[in-house]
Amino acid sequence: MLAVWVKVRVQPAERARFLAAIEQDALGSERDEPGCCRFNVLQDDADPNTYYFYEVYKDEAALEAHRAAPHYAKWRAAADTLDGPSQPTRCKTVFPSDPKYWLGSKK
């Protein structure tokens, strides 16, 4: 499994547009992509303009398929809402260690 943790900062005046775009991407990813196991969007408690994306993909091919999806293109079109570059970190899932946990109904 391939996990990605992304930190973004949003321009306050663009927050509503950002949230609409990232919601479409997150929901579309889990709904339409067999290789996307998880796509969560979190808001920082201390800074309402800082968000984190927690994404888990079956493998590198699933991540590439995500980047080719129509909902991802809508998200990229709204990337001008960000206040600076995104800060992605690639991770490997450790626990739960059973791939069945991550794949859930997408087995």
C-alpha positions in Angstrom: 0.0 0.0 0.0 1.1 3.5 -0.8 0.0 6.3 1.5 0.3 10.0 0.8 0.1 12.8 3.5 -0.3 16.2 1.9 -0.3 19.5 3.8 -1.8 22.6 2.0 -2.5 26.1 3.1 -5.5 27.8 1.5 -6.1 31.5 0.8 -8.8 32.5 3.3 -10.9 34.2 0.6 -10.8 31.1 -1.6 -11.7 28.5 1.1 -15.2 27.8 -0.2 -14.0 27.1 -3.7 -11.1 25.0 -2.3 -13.5 22.9 -0.2 -15.9 22.3 -3.1 -13.1 21.1 -5.3 -11.3 18.9 -2.8 -14.6 17.3 -1.7 -15.4 16.3 -5.3 -11.9 14.8 -5.6 -12.0 13.0 -2.3 -15.5 11.5 -2.8 -14.8 10.7 -6.5 -11.6 9.0 -5.6 -13.1 6.6 -3.1 -16.2 6.0 -5.2 -14.7 5.7 -8.7 -11.2 4.4 -8.3 -10.7 0.7 -7.5 -7.2 1.4 -6.3 -8.0 4.2 -3.9 -8.5 2.8 -0.5 -8.9 6.1 1.4 -9.0 9.8 0.8 -9.6 11.9 3.9 -9.5 15.7 4.2 -8.7 17.1 7.6 -8.6 20.7 8.9 -6.0 21.9 11.3 -7.4 22.8 14.7 -5.1 25.8 15.2 -5.3 27.2 11.7 -8.5 27.0 9.7 -6.7 27.7 6.5 -4.4 24.6 6.8 -5.7 21.2 5.6 -4.2 17.7 5.3 -5.1 15.0 2.8 -4.6 11.4 3.9 -4.7 9.2 0.8 -4.0 5.4 0.5 -3.6 3.7 -2.8 -3.2 0.0 -3.6 0.1 0.8 -5.5 1.8 3.3 -7.7 -0.4 2.4 -10.7 -3.5 3.3 -8.6 -1.9 6.7 -7.7 -1.3 7.4 -11.4 -4.9 6.4 -12.2 -6.0 8.9 -9.6 -4.1 11.6 -11.3 -5.8 10.8 -14.6 -9.3 10.9 -13.1 -11.8 13.6 -14.1 -12.4 14.6 -10.4 -8.6 15.1 -10.0 -8.6 17.5 -13.0 -11.3 19.6 -11.3 -9.2 19.7 -8.2 -6.1 20.8 -10.1 -8.2 23.5 -11.8 -8.8 24.9 -8.3 -5.2 24.7 -7.1 -4.9 28.5 -7.4 -6.8 28.6 -4.2 -3.7 27.4 -2.3 -1.4 29.8 -0.5 1.9 28.4 -1.6 2.9 24.9 -2.8 1.5 21.7 -1.4 3.7 19.7 0.9 3.4 16.0 0.1 5.0 13.1 2.0 4.9 9.5 0.7 4.5 6.8 3.3 4.1 3.1 3.6 1.2 1.7 5.6 2.4 -0.3 8.6 -0.7 -1.2 10.7 -3.1 -2.6 10.0 -0.8 -4.8 8.0 -3.4 -7.0 6.3 -4.2 -5.5 2.8 -7.8 -6.7 3.2 -8.3 -3.9 5.7 -7.3 -1.2 3.2 -9.0 -2.8 0.2 -12.3 -3.3 2.1 -15.1 -3.9 -0.4 -12.7 -3.2 -3.3 -11.0 -6.6 -3.1 
